[in-house]
Amino acid sequence: MTEERFAQIYDELQRANCTCDMSAFLSVLPDHELQTVFEVFLDQYGQELAAGALECSDWLCGTLIINGNQSSIYFLWAAVHVMRTEMERRKAASDLPGGGPAS
């Protein structure tokens, strides 16, 4: 996937008003693009969590509360969740009798 194509997908997901808009957009991506974007977003989510924890965090009753990078963290979490759901939907459809690309 080119950097330009990734930027196009990223921008489209950022413009989405809700996770259902993200889902509608992701549903038309080819499997290989969805998998690539998922891996990059998951990696970026981890980086944003770490940066947010370094920027502003506290321990409260044994739980780490991250207060930095919240908008990026929430956006990436939502996108990763929608991507994972779409990949699971595709897998379930391909596991059905007569499903999958070979049919």
N, C-alpha and C positions, 0 to 999 in steps of 0.2 A: 504494500500500500504506500502510495506517495504521501509525502508530508502535506501536500496541498489537499489531497483527498481526506486525510485525517482532520485537517483544519476545517474543512467543509462539514464533516460529520460533527465535530466538536461544536462548531457554531450553531448548527441546526439543533443540537440537543440543548444548548444554552438558551436558545430562543423559545424552546418548548414552554408552554404555560403550565403544564401538568405532566405527571408520569404517563398518562394515557396518550398524550401527544408524542412523548419520547417513544413509547411502545409502537405507535403507528409508524413512526419514522424508521425505527429499527427493524420492524417486521419485513421491510422490503430489502434490507441489506443481504447480500450473499453471505453464506455461512463463514467463509474465510475472512471477510471484512468484519463481521460481527465478532468473531473470535479474536482477531487482532485488536480491535478497538476495546474489547473487554479486558484483555491483558494489559494494555496501556493504561486504561482508566483505573484498573485495580492497583497497578503500580503507583500511579499518581495519587490515588486515594491514600495509600500508605504513606507516601511522602508528605502529603498535606496534614495527615494526622500527626506525624512526627514533628513537622514544623509548627503546627498549632500547639502541640504540647510544650515545645520549647519556648514559644512566644508567650503563652499565657495559659497556665494550668494550675490546678490545685487538687489536693487529695481531700475528699470528703467522705468520711465513714468507710474508708478503705477502697473508695472508687476514685479513679483519676477523672477529673472533670476538665475537658479541653475547651478553653474559651477563645483560642486564637484560630484564625482561618475558618471560621464557622461557615461562611457562605460557600467557600470552595469545598469544604468537607461535606456539607449537606447536598450540594449539587452532584458531586462525584458519587456519594453513597446512593442517591436516587438513581443515577445513571447506571451504576454497577448492578443495582437491584433489578432494574428493568431489563438490562442485558442478560443477566442470569436467568430471569424468568422466561425471556424469549428463547434462550438456548435450551432450557428445559422443555418448553412447549414444542420446539422443533424435534427434540429427541423423542418425546412422547409420541408425536405424530409419526415419526419414522419407525417406531417400535410397533405400531399398529399393523395388522395384516393388510397388505397392499400399500403400506405407507413407504415413504422414503424415496430417494432419487431413482432407485432401480425399477420402480413400478411404472 
